[in-house]
Amino acid sequence: MNRADPTQRSFITVVVLVLCGAAVLAIGEILSGSGLDGTSAQVLISAAAFSFFLLVGMAGQSLTVKRPQVSWIGLFTIVVAALGFIATLIATWKGGDDNGANRAAGVMALASLALGHSSLLLRAHRPDDTDLVTLVSGGTILAVCLLAALISLNILNHGDDSWQGIAALAVLYALGTLLMPWCVGSGTRAQPLPDRRRPRPRQHRSRSPNAPRPLRWT
């Protein structure tokens, strides 16, 4: 099992601390009996958004390190996650009832989710993966990207007439996500070739002519 590098461990520590702080704030507001006011709700939303988009950025960063040949996808994921966090902060603190800011934050969150999961699946790819693993992984990536795009179009166009397509893609995405661990565990990876080295010939030491010969019993 590969351990996370120091950068990822630091990011995970930050996420845990932020979530713990948000939990303490929520518990304090609940126990006080006053409930969550506007500012407290905004703080909790900001903390949750920070944790979510930071995890998405970590997925993109991990992809750039593990698979340099598709590092552009990881970099794009990091950029989208950063823009999504900014859009969420604007919608939370400045947007108010501005539907445009809320829609932009929702679209960026969907794009970040799709790119983050795709980065994780691409990072887990190995050259010796079976055809089944490659097929399920590619299908899951396609399903989550189409799902995010279709939901985003509905958010931007205020439409709800494509719920059948959204539901179908959601089922395919969930199915692919659930099948991936089984496909990886049941797939037979290519085994390394056995080491067939030629045996070395035995080296016989030359005996000196003056050396005593071993005794033989007759």
C-alpha positions as CSV (number, residue, x, y, z in Angstrom):
1,M,0.0,0.0,0.0
2,N,1.4,3.3,-1.1
3,R,1.6,6.1,1.5
4,A,0.6,9.6,0.7
5,D,3.5,12.0,0.1
6,P,4.1,14.8,2.6
7,T,2.2,17.4,0.6
8,Q,-0.9,15.2,0.4
9,R,-0.6,14.5,4.2
10,S,-0.5,18.2,4.9
11,F,-3.6,18.8,2.7
12,I,-5.5,16.0,4.5
13,T,-4.5,17.5,7.9
14,V,-5.8,20.9,6.8
15,V,-9.1,19.3,5.6
16,V,-9.5,17.4,8.9
17,L,-8.8,20.5,11.0
18,V,-11.3,22.6,9.0
19,L,-14.0,20.0,9.3
20,C,-13.4,19.6,13.0
21,G,-13.6,23.4,13.4
22,A,-16.9,23.5,11.5
23,A,-18.3,20.7,13.5
24,V,-17.4,22.4,16.8
25,L,-19.1,25.6,15.5
26,A,-22.2,23.7,14.5
27,I,-22.4,21.9,17.9
28,G,-21.9,25.1,19.8
29,E,-24.7,26.8,17.9
30,I,-27.1,23.9,18.4
31,L,-26.4,23.5,22.1
32,S,-26.8,27.3,22.7
33,G,-30.4,26.9,21.5
34,S,-30.2,29.9,19.2
35,G,-29.8,27.7,16.1
36,L,-27.7,28.6,13.1
37,D,-27.8,32.2,12.1
38,G,-26.9,33.5,8.7
39,T,-23.2,34.1,9.5
40,S,-22.8,30.7,11.1
41,A,-24.4,29.0,8.1
42,Q,-22.1,30.9,5.7
43,V,-19.1,29.8,7.7
44,L,-20.2,26.1,7.6
45,I,-20.8,26.3,3.9
46,S,-17.4,27.9,3.3
47,A,-15.7,25.2,5.4
48,A,-17.4,22.4,3.6
49,A,-16.7,24.0,0.2
50,F,-13.0,24.5,1.1
51,S,-12.7,20.8,2.1
52,F,-14.5,19.6,-1.0
53,F,-12.5,21.6,-3.5
54,L,-9.2,21.0,-1.7
55,L,-9.8,17.2,-2.1
56,V,-10.6,17.7,-5.8
57,G,-7.4,19.6,-6.2
58,M,-5.5,16.9,-4.4
59,A,-6.9,14.3,-6.9
60,G,-5.7,16.5,-9.8
61,Q,-2.2,17.0,-8.2
62,S,-1.9,13.3,-7.6
63,L,-2.7,12.6,-11.3
64,T,0.0,15.0,-12.5
65,V,2.6,13.2,-10.3
66,K,1.6,9.6,-11.0
67,R,0.9,9.9,-14.7
68,P,2.8,12.8,-16.4
69,Q,1.4,11.8,-19.8
70,V,-2.1,13.0,-18.8
71,S,-0.9,15.7,-16.4
72,W,-2.9,18.3,-18.3
73,I,-6.1,16.7,-17.0
74,G,-4.8,17.0,-13.5
75,L,-3.8,20.7,-14.0
76,F,-7.2,21.4,-15.5
77,T,-8.8,19.8,-12.4
78,I,-6.8,22.0,-10.1
79,V,-7.8,25.2,-12.0
80,V,-11.5,24.2,-12.0
81,A,-11.4,23.4,-8.3
82,A,-9.9,26.8,-7.5
83,L,-12.4,28.6,-9.6
84,G,-15.2,26.5,-8.1
85,F,-14.2,27.5,-4.6
86,I,-14.1,31.2,-5.5
87,A,-17.5,30.9,-7.1
88,T,-18.9,29.2,-4.0
89,L,-17.5,31.9,-1.7
90,I,-19.0,34.7,-3.9
91,A,-22.4,32.9,-4.0
92,T,-22.3,32.3,-0.2
93,W,-21.1,35.7,1.1
94,K,-22.0,38.2,-1.7
95,G,-24.6,36.4,-3.9
96,G,-27.6,36.4,-1.6
97,D,-30.6,35.8,-3.8
98,D,-28.6,36.2,-6.9
99,N,-29.5,33.2,-9.0
100,G,-26.7,33.8,-11.4
101,A,-24.0,33.4,-8.7
102,N,-25.7,30.4,-7.3
103,R,-26.0,28.7,-10.7
104,A,-22.3,29.4,-11.4
105,A,-21.3,27.9,-8.1
106,G,-23.4,24.8,-8.8
107,V,-22.0,24.3,-12.3
108,M,-18.4,24.6,-11.0
109,A,-19.1,22.2,-8.2
110,L,-20.4,19.6,-10.7
111,A,-17.5,20.1,-13.0
112,S,-15.1,19.7,-10.0
113,L,-16.8,16.5,-8.9
114,A,-16.6,15.0,-12.4
115,L,-13.0,16.0,-12.9
116,G,-11.9,14.9,-9.4
117,H,-13.4,11.4,-9.8
118,S,-12.0,11.1,-13.3
119,S,-8.6,12.0,-12.0
120,L,-8.8,9.3,-9.4
121,L,-9.7,6.7,-11.9
122,L,-7.0,7.7,-14.4
123,R,-4.5,7.7,-11.5
124,A,-5.4,4.2,-10.6
125,H,-4.8,2.9,-14.2
126,R,-2.0,0.4,-14.6
127,P,-0.4,-0.9,-17.8
128,D,-1.3,-4.5,-16.9
129,D,-5.0,-3.7,-16.2
130,T,-7.4,-6.2,-17.9
131,D,-9.8,-5.1,-20.7
132,L,-12.7,-5.3,-18.2
133,V,-11.1,-2.8,-15.8
134,T,-10.2,-0.4,-18.7
135,L,-13.8,-0.7,-20.0
136,V,-15.5,-0.1,-16.7
137,S,-13.1,2.8,-15.8
138,G,-13.6,4.5,-19.2
139,G,-17.4,4.0,-19.0
140,T,-17.5,5.5,-15.5
141,I,-15.5,8.5,-16.5
142,L,-17.8,9.1,-19.6
143,A,-20.9,8.7,-17.4
144,V,-19.9,11.1,-14.7
145,C,-18.8,13.7,-17.3
146,L,-22.0,13.5,-19.2
147,L,-24.0,13.5,-16.0
148,A,-22.3,16.7,-14.8
149,A,-22.8,18.3,-18.2
150,L,-26.5,17.4,-18.4
151,I,-27.2,18.7,-14.9
152,S,-25.3,21.9,-15.6
153,L,-27.4,22.5,-18.7
154,N,-30.5,22.1,-16.7
155,I,-29.2,24.5,-14.1
156,L,-28.3,27.1,-16.7
157,N,-31.5,26.8,-18.7
158,H,-33.9,26.4,-15.8
159,G,-35.2,23.2,-17.4
160,D,-36.3,19.9,-15.9
161,D,-37.4,18.1,-19.1
162,S,-34.3,15.8,-19.2
163,W,-34.7,14.0,-15.9
164,Q,-34.9,10.7,-17.7
165,G,-31.4,11.1,-19.2
166,I,-30.0,12.4,-15.8
167,A,-31.5,9.4,-14.0
168,A,-30.1,6.9,-16.6
169,L,-26.6,8.5,-16.4
170,A,-26.8,8.5,-12.6
171,V,-27.5,4.8,-12.6
172,L,-24.7,4.1,-15.0
173,Y,-22.3,6.2,-12.9
174,A,-23.3,4.5,-9.7
175,L,-23.0,1.1,-11.3
176,G,-19.5,1.8,-12.6
177,T,-18.4,3.2,-9.3
178,L,-19.6,0.1,-7.4
179,L,-18.2,-2.4,-10.0
180,M,-14.7,-0.9,-10.1
181,P,-13.4,-2.5,-6.9
182,W,-14.8,-5.9,-8.0
183,C,-13.3,-5.6,-11.4
184,V,-9.9,-4.7,-10.0
185,G,-10.0,-7.5,-7.4
186,S,-11.2,-10.2,-9.8
187,G,-9.2,-9.3,-12.8
188,T,-6.1,-11.3,-13.5
189,R,-3.1,-9.1,-14.1
190,A,-0.2,-10.0,-16.2
191,Q,2.4,-11.9,-14.2
192,P,6.1,-11.2,-14.7
193,L,8.0,-13.7,-16.7
194,P,10.0,-16.2,-14.8
195,D,13.7,-15.6,-14.5
196,R,15.2,-18.2,-16.9
197,R,18.8,-17.6,-16.5
198,R,21.2,-20.1,-17.8
199,P,23.0,-22.0,-15.1
200,R,26.6,-21.1,-14.7
201,P,29.0,-23.9,-15.5
202,R,30.8,-25.4,-12.5
203,Q,34.3,-24.3,-12.2
204,H,36.8,-27.0,-11.5
205,R,39.9,-26.0,-9.6
206,S,43.1,-27.1,-11.2
207,R,45.0,-29.4,-9.0
208,S,48.7,-28.8,-8.5
209,P,50.9,-31.8,-9.6
210,N,52.6,-31.8,-6.2
211,A,49.4,-31.8,-4.2
212,P,48.8,-35.0,-2.3
213,R,46.1,-37.2,-3.7
214,P,43.2,-38.3,-1.6
215,L,43.3,-41.8,-0.1
216,R,41.1,-44.4,-1.7
217,W,40.0,-47.5,0.2
218,T,40.1,-50.7,-1.9
